[in-house]
Amino acid sequence: MNYDYLVVGAGLFGSTFAYEAAKRGKRIKVIDKRNHIGGNIYTENIEGINVHKYGAHIFHTNNKEIWDYVNQFAEFNRYTNSPIANYKGEVYNLPFNMNTFNKLWGVLTPDEAIAKITEQKEHAHVDTPQNLEEQAISLVGTDIYKKLIKGYTEKQWGRKATELPAFIIKRLPVRFTYDNNYFNDRYQGIPIGGYTQIIKKMLSNDLIDVELGTDFFLKKEEYMRTFPKIIYTGMIDQFFDYKLGTLEYRSLKFETSVLDVENYQGNAVVNYTDSETPFTRIIEHKHFEFGKQPKTVVTREYPANWEKGDEPYYPMNDQKNNELFKKYSELAEGLDNIIFGGRLGNYKYYDMHQVIGAAWSLIAKEFK
């Protein structure tokens, strides 16, 4: 068919690349092992509600160019990410801010909150944080760590907080204002009508052919022989048949229910931060688009150990895994016609705006 590129994966990275390459006159074949486009940002309409099938996705960025770019594919609403935390029936605002501190300690001013955190930090003798637990205590003190971080984090990662690297929580927003907006970014919202429409429009060019339910590895050698270049967005270690070892990931299991109530929890995202509750959060999808439907759809999200064959959601970017990824990257550099990209190809957790930026960087390199 005289294709210029095979793109493995119809998620945001692969679709952005295909869209931009087709604009430049290139002919693209896109394949995906799932039976739908969109990767993990896929949304499905259930009871008139756009359900985020693979977890909550809120688009946010400080980059106006990227914001304008995605807005050409969909109209975005004014949704502001303001999750809440439920600790054994006690409800707290996230990110940690003056509302959180007031509910927990009764403090009213930023100085009082800072003094309380400083007191707890000094009592815990945390000077140079060596792990996630120490880093969290240095940021918000022991009370918040024990109630709102420890249980949730250990469920999420399947490891003790003392065994997790400090950097995981360094970006944790802590504000000494009464502001429940989780992100600091200037631009934020949810596409009205869901994310799938964005990918559908990206892949609508006549120069792009899409084939779903297609496993790259069933015809890997044929693909590599017949396509001039391949953009591969799957797991880099799987591409090399795990010959240097297996990278570690965390997986997720989703339990979605349609409920015959209009409003189940009053917020799009509620985190369950105690260690006893098996799931980490409940997502009520209608609140992403301020829905008024008579029913509601909720999803419980359960972290899970990843094994081969499971869906990999979060790379375990500790020192051991990063060193192994570096070795796979060196192997990848030796392949002239294969380009690795996206969250799995780069073994890096990207936000959506970062995925688009990475795809743009690849486009600039390919068509310089």
C-alpha positions as CSV (number, residue, x, y, z in Angstrom):
1,M,0.0,0.0,0.0
2,N,3.1,2.3,-0.1
3,Y,2.7,3.4,3.5
4,D,5.4,5.7,4.9
5,Y,4.7,4.8,8.6
6,L,3.2,2.1,10.7
7,V,2.0,3.6,14.0
8,V,1.5,0.9,16.7
9,G,-1.1,2.3,19.1
10,A,-4.1,4.6,18.5
11,G,-3.6,6.5,21.7
12,L,-2.8,10.2,22.0
13,F,0.9,10.0,21.1
14,G,0.4,7.7,18.0
15,S,-2.7,9.6,16.9
16,T,-1.0,13.0,17.2
17,F,2.0,11.8,15.2
18,A,-0.3,10.3,12.5
19,Y,-2.3,13.5,12.3
20,E,0.7,15.6,11.8
21,A,2.5,13.3,9.4
22,A,-0.6,13.0,7.2
23,K,-0.8,16.8,7.1
24,R,2.6,16.6,5.6
25,G,1.4,14.2,2.9
26,K,2.6,11.0,4.5
27,R,0.5,7.8,4.3
28,I,0.0,6.1,7.6
29,K,-1.3,2.8,8.9
30,V,-2.4,2.8,12.6
31,I,-3.0,-0.4,14.4
32,D,-4.1,-1.1,17.9
33,K,-4.7,-4.3,19.8
34,R,-7.8,-2.9,21.5
35,N,-11.1,-2.7,19.7
36,H,-11.3,1.1,20.0
37,I,-9.2,4.1,19.3
38,G,-8.0,6.5,22.0
39,G,-5.8,4.4,24.2
40,N,-6.3,5.2,27.9
41,I,-8.2,8.5,27.2
42,Y,-11.0,6.6,25.5
43,T,-14.5,7.7,26.7
44,E,-17.6,5.7,26.2
45,N,-21.2,7.0,26.4
46,I,-23.3,5.2,29.0
47,E,-26.7,6.5,30.0
48,G,-25.9,9.7,28.2
49,I,-22.7,10.1,30.4
50,N,-19.2,10.1,28.9
51,V,-17.4,7.5,31.0
52,H,-13.6,7.7,31.3
53,K,-13.0,3.9,30.8
54,Y,-9.4,3.9,32.0
55,G,-9.5,6.4,34.9
56,A,-10.1,10.1,35.2
57,H,-8.4,12.3,32.6
58,I,-8.4,16.1,33.1
59,F,-6.6,18.1,30.5
60,H,-4.3,20.8,32.0
61,T,-1.4,22.8,30.7
62,N,0.4,26.1,30.9
63,N,1.3,25.9,27.2
64,K,-1.1,28.0,25.2
65,E,0.0,26.5,21.9
66,I,-0.9,23.0,23.1
67,W,-4.2,24.3,24.6
68,D,-5.2,25.9,21.4
69,Y,-4.2,22.8,19.5
70,V,-6.5,20.4,21.4
71,N,-9.3,23.0,21.2
72,Q,-9.4,22.6,17.5
73,F,-10.7,19.0,18.0
74,A,-13.2,19.7,20.7
75,E,-14.8,22.4,22.8
76,F,-13.5,22.2,26.4
77,N,-15.6,23.1,29.4
78,R,-14.5,24.9,32.6
79,Y,-14.1,21.8,34.8
80,T,-11.6,22.4,37.6
81,N,-10.0,19.3,39.2
82,S,-10.9,19.5,42.9
83,P,-10.8,15.9,44.3
84,I,-11.7,15.2,48.0
85,A,-10.3,12.6,50.3
86,N,-12.4,10.3,52.5
87,Y,-10.5,8.9,55.5
88,K,-12.8,6.6,57.4
89,G,-15.7,8.9,56.9
90,E,-13.8,12.1,57.5
91,V,-13.8,14.3,54.3
92,Y,-10.9,16.6,53.5
93,N,-10.2,18.9,50.6
94,L,-7.4,18.2,48.1
95,P,-4.8,19.4,47.3
96,F,-3.7,20.1,50.8
97,N,-4.6,23.7,51.4
98,M,-6.1,25.9,54.2
99,N,-9.4,24.1,54.0
100,T,-7.6,20.9,54.7
101,F,-5.6,22.4,57.5
102,N,-8.6,24.1,59.1
103,K,-10.6,20.8,59.1
104,L,-7.7,18.8,60.6
105,W,-6.3,21.3,63.1
106,G,-8.7,24.1,63.4
107,V,-6.1,26.6,62.2
108,L,-7.3,29.8,60.5
109,T,-4.2,31.5,59.1
110,P,-1.3,30.4,56.9
111,D,1.2,31.1,59.7
112,E,-0.7,28.8,62.1
113,A,-0.7,26.0,59.5
114,I,3.0,26.5,58.7
115,A,3.8,26.4,62.4
116,K,1.9,23.2,62.8
117,I,3.7,21.5,59.9
118,T,7.1,22.7,61.1
119,E,6.4,21.4,64.6
120,Q,5.5,17.9,63.3
121,K,8.4,17.9,60.9
122,E,10.9,18.7,63.7
123,H,9.3,16.2,66.0
124,A,9.8,13.5,63.3
125,H,13.5,14.6,62.9
126,V,13.2,14.7,59.1
127,D,16.0,16.8,57.7
128,T,17.1,15.2,54.4
129,P,14.2,13.0,53.1
130,Q,15.4,9.6,51.9
131,N,12.1,8.0,50.9
132,L,8.5,8.9,50.2
133,E,7.4,8.8,53.9
134,E,10.1,11.2,55.0
135,Q,9.4,13.5,52.0
136,A,5.7,13.6,52.7
137,I,6.3,14.4,56.4
138,S,8.7,17.2,55.4
139,L,6.0,18.7,53.2
140,V,2.8,18.4,55.3
141,G,3.7,16.9,58.7
142,T,2.7,13.6,60.3
143,D,-1.0,14.0,60.7
144,I,-1.7,14.6,57.0
145,Y,0.8,11.9,56.0
146,K,-0.9,9.3,58.2
147,K,-4.5,10.1,57.2
148,L,-4.3,11.3,53.6
149,I,-1.1,10.0,52.1
150,K,0.2,6.7,53.6
151,G,-2.7,4.4,53.0
152,Y,-3.5,5.7,49.5
153,T,0.1,5.7,48.4
154,E,0.8,2.2,49.6
155,K,-2.3,0.9,47.9
156,Q,-1.4,2.7,44.7
157,W,2.1,1.4,44.5
158,G,1.9,-1.9,46.3
159,R,4.9,-1.0,48.5
160,K,5.6,0.5,51.9
161,A,6.0,4.2,51.7
162,T,9.5,3.8,53.3
163,E,10.4,1.7,50.2
164,L,9.3,4.2,47.7
165,P,11.6,7.0,46.3
166,A,11.0,10.5,47.6
167,F,10.6,12.1,44.1
168,I,7.2,10.5,43.6
169,I,5.7,13.0,46.0
170,K,7.9,16.0,45.5
171,R,5.4,17.6,43.1
172,L,2.6,17.3,45.7
173,P,0.6,20.5,45.7
174,V,0.6,22.2,49.1
175,R,-1.1,25.6,49.4
176,F,-1.5,28.1,52.2
177,T,-4.6,29.5,50.6
178,Y,-8.2,28.4,50.5
179,D,-7.9,27.1,47.0
180,N,-9.2,23.6,46.1
181,N,-7.9,23.7,42.5
182,Y,-5.5,20.7,42.2
183,F,-3.5,22.0,39.3
184,N,-1.5,25.2,39.0
185,D,-1.8,25.3,35.2
186,R,-3.4,28.2,33.5
187,Y,-5.6,26.1,31.2
188,Q,-7.8,23.2,32.3
189,G,-10.9,21.5,31.3
190,I,-12.7,18.4,29.9
191,P,-13.8,18.1,26.3
192,I,-17.6,18.4,26.0
193,G,-18.6,15.1,24.6
194,G,-15.6,13.1,25.8
195,Y,-12.0,12.5,24.5
196,T,-12.7,9.9,21.9
197,Q,-13.9,12.5,19.4
198,I,-10.5,14.1,19.5
199,I,-8.7,11.0,18.4
200,K,-11.4,10.3,15.8
201,K,-10.8,13.7,14.2
202,M,-7.1,13.2,14.4
203,L,-7.4,9.9,12.5
204,S,-10.0,11.1,9.9
205,N,-7.5,12.1,7.2
206,D,-7.8,10.0,4.0
207,L,-4.1,9.2,4.2
208,I,-4.6,7.4,7.5
209,D,-5.9,3.8,7.7
210,V,-6.9,2.4,11.1
211,E,-7.0,-1.3,11.9
212,L,-8.3,-2.2,15.4
213,G,-8.1,-5.5,17.3
214,T,-4.7,-6.1,15.8
215,D,-1.8,-7.4,17.8
216,F,1.6,-6.1,16.5
217,F,3.4,-9.1,17.8
218,L,1.4,-11.6,15.8
219,K,3.0,-10.2,12.6
220,K,6.0,-8.3,14.0
221,E,8.6,-9.6,11.5
222,E,6.3,-8.9,8.6
223,Y,5.6,-5.4,9.8
224,M,9.3,-4.7,10.3
225,R,10.1,-6.0,6.8
226,T,7.4,-4.2,4.9
227,F,7.1,-0.7,6.6
228,P,9.9,1.9,6.0
229,K,9.4,3.3,9.6
230,I,7.4,2.2,12.6
231,I,6.3,4.4,15.5
232,Y,6.0,2.0,18.4
233,T,4.1,3.1,21.5
234,G,3.9,-0.2,23.3
235,M,6.1,-1.6,26.1
236,I,9.7,-1.3,25.1
237,D,10.8,-4.4,27.0
238,Q,8.1,-6.4,25.2
239,F,9.3,-5.2,21.8
240,F,12.7,-6.8,22.6
241,D,11.0,-10.0,24.0
242,Y,12.1,-9.0,27.6
243,K,15.6,-10.3,26.8
244,L,17.3,-7.9,29.2
245,G,14.7,-8.4,31.9
246,T,11.1,-7.3,32.6
247,L,10.4,-3.7,33.5
248,E,7.9,-3.3,36.4
249,Y,4.6,-1.5,36.1
250,R,1.5,-1.0,38.3
251,S,-1.8,-2.1,36.8
252,L,-5.4,-1.1,37.6
253,K,-8.8,-2.9,37.7
254,F,-12.0,-0.9,37.2
255,E,-15.4,-1.8,38.6
256,T,-18.1,0.3,36.8
257,S,-21.7,0.5,37.8
258,V,-24.8,2.3,36.6
259,L,-26.8,3.5,39.6
260,D,-30.4,4.6,39.6
261,V,-29.7,7.8,41.5
262,E,-29.0,11.3,40.1
263,N,-26.0,12.1,42.3
264,Y,-24.0,9.5,44.2
265,Q,-21.1,11.3,45.8
266,G,-21.4,14.9,44.8
267,N,-17.9,15.1,43.3
268,A,-16.1,13.7,40.2
269,V,-13.3,12.1,42.2
270,V,-13.2,10.9,45.8
271,N,-10.0,9.4,47.1
272,Y,-10.2,6.7,49.8
273,T,-7.0,7.2,51.8
274,D,-7.3,4.6,54.5
275,S,-5.5,1.3,54.1
276,E,-8.5,-0.9,54.7
277,T,-10.6,0.2,51.7
278,P,-9.4,-1.9,48.8
279,F,-9.9,0.7,46.1
280,T,-8.1,4.0,45.9
281,R,-10.9,6.2,44.5
282,I,-14.4,6.4,43.2
283,I,-15.0,8.4,40.0
284,E,-18.5,9.7,39.3
285,H,-18.2,10.5,35.6
286,K,-21.2,12.9,35.1
287,H,-19.6,15.5,37.2
288,F,-16.8,16.0,34.7
289,E,-19.4,17.6,32.4
290,F,-21.8,18.9,35.0
291,G,-24.3,16.3,34.0
292,K,-28.0,16.3,35.0
293,Q,-28.9,12.8,33.8
294,P,-31.4,10.9,35.9
295,K,-28.9,8.1,36.5
296,T,-25.2,8.1,37.3
297,V,-22.2,6.0,36.5
298,V,-19.5,5.3,39.1
299,T,-16.1,3.5,38.8
300,R,-14.1,2.1,41.6
301,E,-10.4,1.9,40.9
302,Y,-8.4,-0.9,42.3
303,P,-4.6,-0.9,42.0
304,A,-3.1,-4.2,41.1
305,N,0.2,-5.9,40.7
306,W,1.2,-6.1,37.0
307,E,2.0,-9.4,35.3
308,K,2.6,-10.1,31.7
309,G,-0.7,-9.9,29.8
310,D,-2.1,-7.2,32.2
311,E,-2.5,-3.6,31.1
312,P,0.4,-1.5,32.3
313,Y,-0.6,1.9,33.6
314,Y,2.2,3.3,35.8
315,P,5.9,2.7,35.2
316,M,7.8,1.9,38.4
317,N,10.5,4.5,37.9
318,D,12.8,3.5,40.7
319,Q,16.6,3.2,40.2
320,K,16.5,-0.4,39.3
321,N,13.9,-0.1,36.6
322,N,15.3,3.2,35.2
323,E,18.7,1.5,34.8
324,L,17.0,-1.4,32.9
325,F,15.1,1.0,30.7
326,K,18.4,2.8,29.9
327,K,19.7,-0.5,28.6
328,Y,16.6,-1.1,26.4
329,S,17.0,2.5,25.1
330,E,20.5,1.7,24.0
331,L,19.2,-1.3,22.1
332,A,16.5,0.9,20.5
333,E,19.1,3.4,19.3
334,G,20.6,0.7,17.2
335,L,17.4,0.3,15.2
336,D,17.1,2.6,12.2
337,N,13.5,2.2,11.3
338,I,11.8,1.9,14.8
339,I,11.0,4.9,16.9
340,F,9.8,4.4,20.4
341,G,7.3,6.9,21.9
342,G,4.6,7.5,24.4
343,R,4.2,6.4,28.0
344,L,5.2,2.8,27.5
345,G,7.8,3.3,24.7
346,N,9.6,5.9,26.9
347,Y,8.8,4.2,30.2
348,K,7.7,7.5,31.6
349,Y,4.4,8.7,33.1
350,Y,3.2,11.6,30.9
351,D,0.3,14.0,31.4
352,M,-1.7,14.5,28.2
353,H,-0.1,17.8,27.3
354,Q,3.3,16.2,27.7
355,V,2.3,13.4,25.3
356,I,1.3,16.0,22.7
357,G,4.6,17.9,23.3
358,A,6.6,14.7,22.9
359,A,4.8,13.9,19.6
360,W,5.5,17.4,18.3
361,S,9.2,16.9,19.2
362,L,9.2,13.7,17.1
363,I,7.5,15.4,14.2
364,A,10.0,18.2,14.3
365,K,12.8,15.7,14.2
366,E,11.3,13.6,11.4
367,F,10.4,16.5,9.2
368,K,13.1,19.0,9.9
